[in-house]
Amino acid sequence: EEDKNVEIKLKTFGTQQQKKAIYVIVNACSSKDYTDNIVGVCFVGQDITGQKVVMDKFVHIQGDYKAIVHSPNPLIPPIFACDLNTCCSEWNTAMEVLTGWEKDDVIGKLLVGEVFGSCCRLKGPDALTKFMIILHGSIGGQDADKLPFAFFDRKGKYVQALLTANKRISMEGQIIGAFCFLQIASPELQHALEVQRKQEKKCMARMKEMAYIYQEVKNPLSGIRFTNALLQNTNLTEDQRQFVETSAACERQMMNILRDVELERVEDG
């Protein structure tokens, strides 16, 4: 009978004593004589100390990572992650508190559409599309830093945050998904964002007003140009011709002014 892949920890001595231990994977089988009687045991081993040290460090780091990510400490930000298919693979305690949705409610669901879209409702399809672009960009290696991100929590409260998304990399260096965390806006930042939104809304209204005025001025000028073109082909007195030419020159000048106007510059004063 043969035993395979048995891990043995060996104590070190002498010149090898600086190493705490050596790990060996062995295969053990019986040794027989010419009469087929068992006379001993044969071991064939492979030194795996280097791999064992790396794996132990990885397990330790992974344990530290989980302890940090899922810590209820208020200093730990809301964190979530996904795999290559954008299915939720991490949802820490801070995310549970922020959204009202438990980890078991979202793990395995698509972040785009199911988690954010169904559970945590977004403002509209444009917001969902932007989030999808950010997520797939991160999986593709393009990190996103502190982008505005807003959603409604389980109770319908509107949450505003800044989203940072980075690629997740395995021990082998392969991208395995995206890792995201949220920075919740302080009351001061929320106020600043609210002021900014109102200002943008006001600017948009004024821009529309300016565009309307621009069109309302342009249409009569086009009519004047057409009328002048007709009059120039008729029998006019010298005074009438000068009047038409002056009118045409004024129309051209006003049209040039309209073409040169940049609505943004008008808005800025």
Backbone as CSV, one residue per row, in Angstrom:
resi,resn,N_x,N_y,N_z,CA_x,CA_y,CA_z,C_x,C_y,C_z
1,GLU,0.851,-1.193,0.000,0.000,0.000,0.000,0.888,1.245,0.000
2,GLU,0.479,2.258,-0.739,1.291,3.471,-0.893,0.519,4.695,-0.405
3,ASP,1.191,5.553,0.340,0.617,6.835,0.759,1.212,7.937,-0.104
4,LYS,0.340,8.828,-0.595,0.806,9.875,-1.508,0.546,11.260,-0.925
5,ASN,1.435,12.173,-1.286,1.283,13.602,-0.967,1.043,13.854,0.521
6,VAL,1.878,13.262,1.333,1.810,13.478,2.776,2.757,14.622,3.139
7,GLU,2.219,15.637,3.806,3.054,16.781,4.179,3.718,16.526,5.532
8,ILE,5.036,16.700,5.563,5.805,16.481,6.787,6.576,17.753,7.125
9,LYS,6.530,18.135,8.383,7.287,19.284,8.871,8.516,18.771,9.615
10,LEU,9.708,19.195,9.175,10.962,18.715,9.747,11.670,19.830,10.503
11,LYS,12.197,19.487,11.650,12.984,20.433,12.430,14.386,20.529,11.840
12,THR,14.987,21.713,11.912,16.313,21.916,11.326,17.397,21.900,12.403
13,PHE,18.611,21.542,11.960,19.761,21.487,12.868,20.987,22.056,12.157
14,GLY,22.005,22.360,12.936,23.294,22.764,12.387,23.218,24.015,11.550
15,THR,23.793,23.950,10.347,23.857,25.130,9.465,22.482,25.549,8.964
16,GLN,21.514,24.660,9.022,20.159,24.968,8.548,19.246,25.467,9.667
17,GLN,19.852,25.699,10.839,19.022,26.025,11.997,18.375,27.404,11.886
18,GLN,18.931,28.284,10.994,18.316,29.604,10.835,16.914,29.491,10.233
19,LYS,16.668,28.388,9.544,15.320,28.122,9.045,14.511,27.480,10.167
20,LYS,13.347,27.996,10.411,12.536,27.480,11.516,12.108,26.040,11.278
21,ALA,11.794,25.726,10.033,11.359,24.361,9.708,11.447,24.155,8.208
22,ILE,11.451,22.891,7.828,11.426,22.537,6.410,10.176,21.688,6.170
23,TYR,9.483,22.007,5.077,8.262,21.270,4.734,8.544,20.401,3.509
24,VAL,8.148,19.141,3.624,8.393,18.185,2.549,7.101,17.442,2.239
25,ILE,6.823,17.294,0.947,5.723,16.432,0.504,6.336,15.084,0.139
26,VAL,5.836,14.016,0.749,6.441,12.699,0.510,5.408,11.693,0.020
27,ASN,5.916,10.762,-0.754,5.176,9.549,-1.110,5.871,8.388,-0.400
28,ALA,5.121,7.576,0.298,5.704,6.465,1.065,5.186,5.126,0.546
29,CYS,6.106,4.190,0.387,5.703,2.854,-0.051,6.594,1.812,0.638
30,SER,6.121,0.609,0.698,6.887,-0.460,1.363,8.009,-0.959,0.455
31,SER,9.084,-1.376,1.105,10.230,-1.944,0.381,10.269,-3.451,0.641
32,LYS,10.362,-4.257,-0.421,10.280,-5.723,-0.289,11.569,-6.388,-0.768
33,ASP,11.805,-7.579,-0.213,12.972,-8.340,-0.670,12.578,-9.253,-1.824
34,TYR,13.507,-10.150,-2.203,13.258,-10.981,-3.381,12.174,-12.026,-3.146
35,THR,11.845,-12.249,-1.866,10.768,-13.208,-1.560,9.423,-12.512,-1.353
36,ASP,9.422,-11.220,-1.675,8.201,-10.401,-1.575,7.790,-10.133,-0.135
37,ASN,8.741,-10.212,0.769,8.467,-9.850,2.156,8.824,-8.381,2.384
38,ILE,8.021,-7.698,3.167,8.269,-6.288,3.470,9.448,-6.187,4.428
39,VAL,10.431,-5.428,4.001,11.631,-5.280,4.824,11.876,-3.827,5.245
40,GLY,11.042,-2.910,4.784,11.229,-1.511,5.160,10.251,-0.599,4.443
41,VAL,10.484,0.681,4.614,9.629,1.703,3.993,10.512,2.664,3.203
42,CYS,10.062,3.022,2.029,10.805,3.953,1.165,10.046,5.272,1.063
43,PHE,10.771,6.369,1.265,10.175,7.703,1.162,10.781,8.448,-0.031
44,VAL,9.932,9.076,-0.830,10.382,9.974,-1.899,9.777,11.339,-1.610
45,GLY,10.631,12.325,-1.382,10.126,13.628,-0.943,10.487,14.778,-1.863
46,GLN,9.725,15.855,-1.732,9.986,17.100,-2.470,9.910,18.265,-1.498
47,ASP,10.941,19.087,-1.489,10.999,20.244,-0.592,10.032,21.325,-1.086
48,ILE,9.050,21.671,-0.267,8.061,22.703,-0.640,8.098,23.870,0.349
49,THR,9.227,24.045,1.013,9.319,25.083,2.046,8.995,26.460,1.484
50,GLY,9.569,26.790,0.323,9.324,28.111,-0.284,7.862,28.340,-0.585
51,GLN,7.222,27.347,-1.214,5.796,27.481,-1.536,4.944,27.574,-0.273
52,LYS,5.336,26.791,0.748,4.580,26.779,2.006,4.633,28.144,2.680
53,VAL,5.819,28.767,2.677,5.973,30.091,3.294,5.109,31.115,2.573
54,VAL,5.138,31.061,1.231,4.334,32.007,0.443,2.853,31.804,0.715
55,MET,2.398,30.552,0.719,0.983,30.268,0.950,0.549,30.682,2.350
56,ASP,1.422,30.447,3.339,1.090,30.863,4.710,0.940,32.374,4.799
57,LYS,1.838,33.089,4.096,1.744,34.553,4.076,0.453,34.990,3.401
58,PHE,0.115,34.301,2.296,-1.111,34.640,1.570,-2.337,34.424,2.446
59,VAL,-2.374,33.275,3.146,-3.502,32.982,4.043,-3.582,34.023,5.147
60,HIS,-2.416,34.416,5.660,-2.376,35.434,6.719,-2.877,36.777,6.197
61,ILE,-2.386,37.143,4.997,-2.818,38.411,4.395,-4.306,38.378,4.094
62,GLN,-4.775,37.236,3.564,-6.196,37.094,3.250,-7.040,37.221,4.509
63,GLY,-6.534,36.644,5.606,-7.248,36.774,6.880,-7.286,38.211,7.347
64,ASP,-6.140,38.911,7.215,-6.091,40.329,7.578,-7.023,41.144,6.693
65,TYR,-7.029,40.810,5.389,-7.885,41.526,4.434,-9.355,41.393,4.828
66,LYS,-9.783,40.166,5.131,-11.183,39.949,5.501,-11.516,40.625,6.823
67,ALA,-10.548,40.587,7.740,-10.780,41.232,9.037,-10.947,42.734,8.875
68,ILE,-10.153,43.323,7.960,-10.231,44.773,7.730,-11.505,45.132,6.975
69,VAL,-11.737,44.425,5.855,-12.876,44.751,4.991,-14.198,44.634,5.735
70,HIS,-14.342,43.587,6.549,-15.618,43.332,7.216,-15.656,43.850,8.652
71,SER,-14.693,44.678,9.000,-14.676,45.263,10.342,-15.811,46.274,10.497
72,PRO,-16.482,46.282,11.656,-17.537,47.283,11.897,-16.975,48.651,12.256
73,ASN,-15.656,48.772,12.302,-15.013,50.049,12.629,-15.500,51.130,11.665
74,PRO,-15.979,52.264,12.187,-16.506,53.325,11.310,-15.457,53.929,10.384
75,LEU,-14.174,53.681,10.656,-13.123,54.195,9.782,-13.006,53.392,8.487
76,ILE,-13.555,52.171,8.471,-13.521,51.343,7.263,-14.628,51.814,6.324
77,PRO,-14.294,52.209,5.088,-15.313,52.734,4.171,-16.213,51.626,3.634
78,PRO,-17.350,51.979,3.065,-18.190,50.986,2.389,-17.422,50.377,1.213
79,ILE,-17.327,49.054,1.194,-16.542,48.350,0.177,-17.391,47.255,-0.457
80,PHE,-17.310,47.150,-1.783,-17.924,46.026,-2.486,-17.018,45.640,-3.650
81,ALA,-17.203,44.433,-4.146,-16.348,43.933,-5.223,-17.148,42.997,-6.111
82,CYS,-16.582,42.717,-7.286,-17.260,41.815,-8.222,-16.231,40.954,-8.938
83,ASP,-16.727,39.880,-9.574,-15.860,39.031,-10.385,-15.862,39.541,-11.823
84,LEU,-15.294,38.761,-12.727,-15.192,39.192,-14.128,-16.554,39.326,-14.796
85,ASN,-17.572,38.671,-14.249,-18.930,38.758,-14.807,-19.757,39.844,-14.129
86,THR,-19.099,40.671,-13.320,-19.711,41.763,-12.542,-20.719,41.254,-11.510
87,CYS,-20.565,39.992,-11.084,-21.388,39.474,-9.993,-20.754,39.858,-8.660
88,CYS,-21.572,40.306,-7.722,-21.070,40.788,-6.434,-20.374,39.663,-5.665
89,SER,-19.129,39.929,-5.246,-18.359,38.933,-4.498,-17.955,39.432,-3.111
90,GLU,-18.082,40.727,-2.868,-17.787,41.313,-1.556,-18.830,42.377,-1.245
91,TRP,-19.216,42.460,0.016,-20.193,43.461,0.457,-19.982,43.606,1.957
92,ASN,-19.203,44.600,2.352,-18.776,44.635,3.754,-19.833,45.238,4.676
93,THR,-19.509,45.249,5.960,-20.455,45.717,6.982,-20.873,47.157,6.738
94,ALA,-19.915,47.988,6.331,-20.230,49.399,6.076,-21.229,49.551,4.933
95,MET,-21.147,48.673,3.916,-22.117,48.708,2.819,-23.495,48.278,3.315
96,GLU,-23.535,47.303,4.223,-24.815,46.873,4.797,-25.479,48.028,5.541
97,VAL,-24.680,48.753,6.324,-25.211,49.889,7.090,-25.668,51.000,6.153
98,LEU,-24.864,51.269,5.120,-25.159,52.373,4.206,-26.403,52.114,3.366
99,THR,-26.539,50.893,2.851,-27.619,50.595,1.908,-28.849,49.968,2.554
100,GLY,-28.665,49.327,3.715,-29.770,48.601,4.331,-29.917,47.184,3.805
101,TRP,-29.063,46.788,2.859,-29.123,45.440,2.282,-28.013,44.579,2.872
102,GLU,-28.392,43.382,3.361,-27.426,42.467,3.951,-26.554,41.830,2.868
103,LYS,-25.411,41.330,3.309,-24.474,40.675,2.392,-25.140,39.515,1.658
104,ASP,-25.918,38.715,2.388,-26.578,37.553,1.779,-27.611,37.956,0.734
105,ASP,-28.083,39.208,0.804,-29.087,39.679,-0.158,-28.482,39.967,-1.526
106,VAL,-27.181,40.259,-1.568,-26.578,40.757,-2.808,-25.469,39.878,-3.378
107,ILE,-24.830,39.057,-2.544,-23.725,38.231,-3.043,-24.212,37.307,-4.164
108,GLY,-23.477,37.315,-5.274,-23.834,36.486,-6.425,-24.715,37.183,-7.437
109,LYS,-25.282,38.336,-7.062,-26.136,39.080,-7.994,-25.292,40.040,-8.830
110,LEU,-25.800,40.391,-10.004,-25.110,41.343,-10.868,-25.122,42.724,-10.221
111,LEU,-23.944,43.348,-10.134,-23.886,44.694,-9.556,-24.674,45.679,-10.402
112,VAL,-24.578,45.522,-11.726,-25.286,46.420,-12.643,-26.650,45.830,-12.960
113,GLY,-27.686,46.470,-12.479,-29.043,46.029,-12.790,-29.749,45.365,-11.627
114,GLU,-29.061,44.457,-10.931,-29.698,43.750,-9.817,-29.400,44.423,-8.476
115,VAL,-28.101,44.570,-8.158,-27.752,45.226,-6.891,-28.010,46.723,-6.998
116,PHE,-27.313,47.369,-7.932,-27.555,48.789,-8.197,-28.472,48.890,-9.408
117,GLY,-29.717,49.171,-9.141,-30.728,49.210,-10.188,-32.030,48.638,-9.674
118,SER,-31.928,47.495,-8.982,-33.112,46.871,-8.400,-33.117,47.046,-6.883
119,CYS,-32.069,46.540,-6.220,-31.987,46.713,-4.758,-31.745,48.183,-4.409
120,CYS,-30.643,48.698,-4.887,-30.309,50.117,-4.680,-30.634,50.861,-5.969
121,ARG,-31.793,51.481,-5.997,-32.279,52.113,-7.219,-31.439,53.331,-7.588
122,LEU,-31.105,53.439,-8.878,-30.398,54.608,-9.387,-31.401,55.582,-9.981
123,LYS,-30.924,56.784,-10.323,-31.845,57.829,-10.783,-32.438,57.547,-12.155
124,GLY,-31.725,56.811,-12.986,-32.239,56.542,-14.317,-31.286,55.682,-15.117
125,PRO,-31.652,55.386,-16.381,-30.808,54.525,-17.226,-29.434,55.117,-17.498
126,ASP,-29.332,56.448,-17.553,-28.026,57.074,-17.792,-27.062,56.775,-16.648
127,ALA,-27.554,56.863,-15.412,-26.714,56.570,-14.243,-26.282,55.107,-14.253
128,LEU,-27.189,54.224,-14.659,-26.869,52.794,-14.723,-25.806,52.531,-15.783
129,THR,-25.939,53.211,-16.921,-24.959,53.051,-18.004,-23.585,53.544,-17.576
130,LYS,-23.544,54.698,-16.902,-22.258,55.242,-16.432,-21.590,54.288,-15.452
131,PHE,-22.395,53.718,-14.539,-21.846,52.776,-13.562,-21.302,51.530,-14.256
132,MET,-22.014,51.056,-15.268,-21.573,49.878,-16.011,-20.250,50.156,-16.721
133,ILE,-20.118,51.353,-17.294,-18.875,51.726,-17.982,-17.712,51.776,-16.994
134,ILE,-17.951,52.362,-15.810,-16.907,52.447,-14.777,-16.466,51.049,-14.350
135,LEU,-17.443,50.167,-14.131,-17.150,48.818,-13.639,-16.363,48.013,-14.670
136,HIS,-16.837,48.023,-15.911,-16.141,47.269,-16.954,-14.782,47.892,-17.262
137,GLY,-14.682,49.215,-17.133,-13.388,49.874,-17.318,-12.382,49.407,-16.286
138,SER,-12.825,49.272,-15.037,-11.937,48.807,-13.964,-11.502,47.368,-14.202
139,ILE,-12.442,46.525,-14.618,-12.096,45.134,-14.928,-11.100,45.079,-16.083
140,GLY,-11.219,46.040,-16.996,-10.292,46.108,-18.123,-8.960,46.749,-17.790
141,GLY,-8.799,47.196,-16.542,-7.523,47.774,-16.119,-7.510,49.277,-16.014
142,GLN,-8.657,49.929,-16.294,-8.727,51.391,-16.225,-9.397,51.799,-14.908
143,ASP,-8.586,52.198,-13.945,-9.108,52.544,-12.623,-9.873,53.864,-12.654
144,ALA,-10.842,53.993,-11.756,-11.639,55.221,-11.630,-11.453,55.772,-10.225
145,ASP,-11.303,57.083,-10.112,-10.999,57.678,-8.809,-11.994,58.778,-8.462
146,LYS,-12.738,58.570,-7.391,-13.625,59.566,-6.792,-14.589,60.185,-7.808
147,LEU,-15.355,59.314,-8.450,-16.383,59.771,-9.383,-17.721,59.874,-8.651
148,PRO,-18.519,60.906,-8.945,-19.821,61.052,-8.276,-20.699,59.823,-8.523
149,PHE,-21.311,59.321,-7.455,-22.151,58.129,-7.542,-23.273,58.266,-6.525
150,ALA,-24.500,58.125,-6.974,-25.650,58.320,-6.088,-26.681,57.218,-6.322
151,PHE,-27.393,56.859,-5.245,-28.414,55.818,-5.328,-29.384,55.977,-4.159
152,PHE,-30.467,55.215,-4.208,-31.452,55.207,-3.129,-31.255,53.940,-2.293
153,ASP,-31.205,54.106,-0.966,-31.017,52.935,-0.108,-32.323,52.158,0.037
154,ARG,-32.325,51.154,0.888,-33.488,50.267,1.023,-34.730,51.013,1.496
155,LYS,-34.538,52.088,2.262,-35.661,52.868,2.776,-36.028,54.036,1.865
156,GLY,-35.354,54.144,0.723,-35.667,55.213,-0.217,-34.896,56.495,0.008
157,LYS,-33.943,56.476,0.938,-33.131,57.668,1.188,-32.097,57.819,0.081
158,TYR,-31.927,59.057,-0.388,-30.983,59.337,-1.470,-29.574,59.462,-0.897
159,VAL,-28.666,58.622,-1.374,-27.287,58.591,-0.866,-26.345,59.113,-1.942
160,GLN,-25.526,60.087,-1.573,-24.531,60.638,-2.490,-23.139,60.253,-2.013
161,ALA,-22.310,59.810,-2.951,-20.968,59.359,-2.578,-20.010,59.579,-3.737
162,LEU,-18.740,59.340,-3.456,-17.701,59.346,-4.481,-17.199,57.914,-4.627
163,LEU,-17.206,57.413,-5.858,-16.861,56.016,-6.132,-15.431,55.891,-6.652
164,THR,-14.670,55.006,-6.026,-13.343,54.647,-6.521,-13.363,53.165,-6.872
165,ALA,-12.952,52.843,-8.090,-12.980,51.454,-8.564,-11.606,51.072,-9.109
166,ASN,-11.119,49.930,-8.657,-9.817,49.423,-9.104,-9.938,47.965,-9.516
167,LYS,-9.038,47.529,-10.349,-9.024,46.120,-10.756,-8.574,45.248,-9.587
168,ARG,-9.112,44.026,-9.517,-8.667,43.033,-8.528,-7.721,42.065,-9.221
169,ILE,-6.593,41.785,-8.571,-5.566,40.941,-9.179,-5.309,39.722,-8.297
170,SER,-5.178,38.559,-8.929,-4.892,37.324,-8.201,-3.403,37.238,-7.874
171,MET,-3.018,36.192,-7.144,-1.602,35.977,-6.822,-0.766,35.781,-8.078
172,GLU,-1.396,35.270,-9.135,-0.673,35.038,-10.387,-0.596,36.291,-11.248
173,GLY,-1.184,37.394,-10.767,-1.136,38.644,-11.520,-2.258,38.803,-12.523
174,GLN,-3.256,37.920,-12.475,-4.383,37.987,-13.406,-5.507,38.844,-12.822
175,ILE,-6.146,39.629,-13.694,-7.302,40.419,-13.259,-8.479,39.475,-13.028
176,ILE,-9.077,39.557,-11.840,-10.174,38.637,-11.492,-11.476,39.385,-11.192
177,GLY,-11.479,40.697,-11.387,-12.696,41.461,-11.121,-12.381,42.901,-10.789
178,ALA,-13.285,43.528,-10.051,-13.121,44.934,-9.661,-13.365,45.084,-8.163
179,PHE,-12.654,46.015,-7.568,-12.746,46.302,-6.138,-13.142,47.767,-5.996
180,CYS,-14.251,48.032,-5.314,-14.792,49.392,-5.244,-15.023,49.811,-3.795
181,PHE,-14.804,51.080,-3.526,-15.217,51.612,-2.229,-15.796,53.004,-2.407
182,LEU,-16.636,53.376,-1.463,-17.369,54.637,-1.531,-16.879,55.594,-0.458
183,GLN,-16.764,56.832,-0.839,-16.471,57.898,0.120,-17.744,58.709,0.282
184,ILE,-18.323,58.634,1.464,-19.592,59.308,1.702,-19.352,60.803,1.841
185,ALA,-20.171,61.557,1.143,-20.028,63.009,1.171,-20.382,63.555,2.553
186,SER,-19.539,64.426,3.063,-19.810,65.100,4.333,-20.958,66.084,4.137
187,PRO,-21.587,66.568,5.217,-22.654,67.565,5.063,-22.202,68.779,4.259
188,GLU,-20.937,69.193,4.468,-20.428,70.346,3.724,-20.339,70.029,2.232
189,LEU,-19.828,68.811,1.920,-19.714,68.424,0.519,-21.085,68.236,-0.107
190,GLN,-22.026,67.651,0.650,-23.379,67.489,0.132,-23.994,68.843,-0.192
191,HIS,-23.759,69.819,0.694,-24.279,71.167,0.446,-23.645,71.754,-0.812
192,ALA,-22.316,71.549,-0.959,-21.617,72.073,-2.135,-22.137,71.421,-3.413
193,LEU,-22.391,70.092,-3.351,-22.928,69.395,-4.516,-24.329,69.878,-4.860
194,GLU,-25.123,70.158,-3.811,-26.475,70.662,-4.034,-26.436,72.033,-4.686
195,VAL,-25.540,72.895,-4.196,-25.370,74.227,-4.790,-24.916,74.098,-6.242
196,GLN,-23.985,73.166,-6.494,-23.487,72.965,-7.850,-24.606,72.505,-8.778
197,ARG,-25.440,71.568,-8.310,-26.554,71.088,-9.134,-27.521,72.214,-9.464
198,LYS,-27.833,73.042,-8.453,-28.750,74.157,-8.692,-28.151,75.150,-9.679
199,GLN,-26.833,75.394,-9.535,-26.165,76.322,-10.439,-26.169,75.787,-11.866
200,GLU,-25.903,74.469,-11.993,-25.917,73.855,-13.321,-27.309,73.927,-13.941
201,LYS,-28.335,73.709,-13.114,-29.710,73.791,-13.607,-30.044,75.205,-14.058
202,LYS,-29.588,76.184,-13.266,-29.821,77.584,-13.606,-29.091,77.955,-14.893
203,CYS,-27.842,77.490,-15.015,-27.056,77.775,-16.217,-27.708,77.164,-17.450
204,MET,-28.215,75.938,-17.290,-28.859,75.277,-18.416,-30.101,76.042,-18.863
205,ALA,-30.871,76.546,-17.897,-32.064,77.329,-18.231,-31.685,78.608,-18.974
206,ARG,-30.614,79.273,-18.507,-30.178,80.507,-19.159,-29.605,80.233,-20.544
207,MET,-28.918,79.093,-20.689,-28.387,78.725,-22.003,-29.522,78.485,-22.994
208,LYS,-30.585,77.821,-22.521,-31.736,77.595,-23.392,-32.382,78.919,-23.773
209,GLU,-32.435,79.828,-22.802,-33.006,81.146,-23.071,-32.182,81.894,-24.114
210,MET,-30.846,81.824,-23.969,-29.972,82.491,-24.931,-30.108,81.873,-26.320
211,ALA,-30.225,80.534,-26.370,-30.385,79.860,-27.654,-31.695,80.279,-28.320
212,TYR,-32.737,80.448,-27.497,-34.030,80.895,-28.031,-33.918,82.311,-28.599
213,ILE,-33.266,83.204,-27.844,-33.088,84.591,-28.308,-32.271,84.614,-29.595
214,TYR,-31.205,83.805,-29.631,-30.354,83.722,-30.821,-31.178,83.346,-32.048
215,GLN,-32.045,82.331,-31.893,-32.856,81.877,-33.015,-33.889,82.929,-33.406
216,GLU,-34.459,83.612,-32.394,-35.469,84.630,-32.665,-34.882,85.839,-33.392
217,VAL,-33.599,86.136,-33.149,-32.950,87.246,-33.859,-32.513,86.806,-35.253
218,LYS,-32.057,85.569,-35.354,-31.532,85.077,-36.625,-32.619,84.971,-37.696
219,ASN,-33.801,84.513,-37.316,-34.870,84.321,-38.303,-35.266,85.622,-39.009
220,PRO,-35.512,86.742,-38.282,-35.827,88.000,-38.978,-34.686,88.492,-39.870
221,LEU,-33.426,88.275,-39.425,-32.291,88.691,-40.256,-32.263,87.920,-41.570
222,SER,-32.621,86.642,-41.501,-32.695,85.850,-42.731,-33.783,86.393,-43.645
223,GLY,-34.895,86.832,-43.029,-35.973,87.435,-43.819,-35.533,88.738,-44.463
224,ILE,-34.784,89.550,-43.709,-34.274,90.820,-44.261,-33.336,90.544,-45.428
225,ARG,-32.458,89.541,-45.278,-31.523,89.207,-46.364,-32.288,88.796,-47.616
226,PHE,-33.318,87.970,-47.440,-34.101,87.519,-48.587,-34.795,88.699,-49.267
227,THR,-35.369,89.604,-48.457,-36.067,90.778,-49.009,-35.100,91.690,-49.749
228,ASN,-33.907,91.915,-49.184,-32.908,92.756,-49.843,-32.477,92.170,-51.176
229,ALA,-32.341,90.830,-51.220,-31.949,90.179,-52.472,-33.013,90.387,-53.547
230,LEU,-34.280,90.353,-53.149,-35.361,90.590,-54.115,-35.366,92.041,-54.590
231,LEU,-35.177,92.978,-53.650,-35.228,94.405,-53.999,-34.086,94.810,-54.917
232,GLN,-32.914,94.168,-54.742,-31.767,94.538,-55.573,-31.980,94.191,-57.040
233,ASN,-32.915,93.299,-57.321,-33.211,92.917,-58.707,-34.372,93.720,-59.300
234,THR,-34.795,94.771,-58.609,-35.883,95.627,-59.112,-35.323,96.995,-59.493
235,ASN,-36.148,97.782,-60.155,-35.743,99.139,-60.559,-35.869,100.072,-59.362
236,LEU,-34.751,100.442,-58.796,-34.737,101.307,-57.617,-34.084,102.634,-57.953
237,THR,-34.525,103.654,-57.241,-33.846,104.951,-57.368,-32.523,104.860,-56.625
238,GLU,-31.676,105.850,-56.833,-30.369,105.840,-56.176,-30.512,105.844,-54.662
239,ASP,-31.437,106.664,-54.157,-31.647,106.713,-52.701,-32.142,105.369,-52.166
240,GLN,-33.067,104.752,-52.925,-33.586,103.450,-52.497,-32.493,102.372,-52.515
241,ARG,-31.633,102.418,-53.561,-30.553,101.437,-53.662,-29.578,101.583,-52.495
242,GLN,-29.241,102.844,-52.150,-28.344,103.076,-51.017,-28.968,102.565,-49.710
243,PHE,-30.270,102.772,-49.592,-30.961,102.297,-48.392,-30.902,100.767,-48.298
244,VAL,-31.138,100.091,-49.457,-31.098,98.627,-49.483,-29.695,98.122,-49.171
245,GLU,-28.672,98.791,-49.751,-27.285,98.373,-49.494,-26.906,98.568,-48.027
246,THR,-27.372,99.691,-47.451,-27.107,99.935,-46.026,-27.791,98.877,-45.167
247,SER,-29.029,98.550,-45.540,-29.774,97.521,-44.812,-29.071,96.169,-44.906
248,ALA,-28.567,95.848,-46.116,-27.868,94.573,-46.317,-26.573,94.532,-45.505
249,ALA,-25.856,95.667,-45.468,-24.609,95.728,-44.694,-24.886,95.545,-43.204
250,CYS,-25.948,96.173,-42.721,-26.320,96.013,-41.305,-26.700,94.565,-40.993
251,GLU,-27.443,93.973,-41.927,-27.860,92.575,-41.727,-26.649,91.658,-41.670
252,ARG,-25.679,91.874,-42.587,-24.473,91.036,-42.597,-23.675,91.206,-41.303
253,GLN,-23.574,92.463,-40.847,-22.824,92.727,-39.623,-23.466,92.036,-38.417
254,MET,-24.788,92.140,-38.330,-25.487,91.501,-37.214,-25.376,89.974,-37.284
255,MET,-25.420,89.436,-38.521,-25.292,87.987,-38.683,-23.895,87.518,-38.274
256,ASN,-22.866,88.321,-38.623,-21.496,87.984,-38.220,-21.351,88.001,-36.700
257,ILE,-22.001,88.983,-36.072,-21.950,89.068,-34.609,-22.589,87.829,-33.990
258,LEU,-23.736,87.407,-34.537,-24.414,86.216,-34.019,-23.553,84.963,-34.188
259,ARG,-22.879,84.863,-35.337,-22.036,83.682,-35.576,-20.856,83.640,-34.607
260,ASP,-20.348,84.824,-34.262,-19.174,84.893,-33.385,-19.516,84.725,-31.916
261,VAL,-20.806,84.835,-31.593,-21.199,84.748,-30.190,-21.049,83.309,-29.700
262,GLU,-20.386,83.124,-28.546,-20.318,81.835,-27.861,-21.212,81.923,-26.633
263,LEU,-22.206,81.074,-26.588,-23.181,81.156,-25.503,-22.519,81.002,-24.139
264,GLU,-21.461,80.171,-24.061,-20.781,79.998,-22.784,-20.152,81.307,-22.316
265,ARG,-19.574,82.058,-23.285,-18.939,83.324,-22.923,-19.979,84.345,-22.495
266,VAL,-21.141,84.308,-23.157,-22.222,85.210,-22.752,-22.665,84.874,-21.334
267,GLU,-22.749,83.549,-21.044,-23.163,83.105,-19.716,-22.163,83.546,-18.655
268,ASP,-20.861,83.483,-19.001,-19.824,83.879,-18.048,-19.712,85.387,-17.906
269,GLY,-20.404,86.125,-18.777,-20.367,87.583,-18.702,-19.201,88.172,-19.448
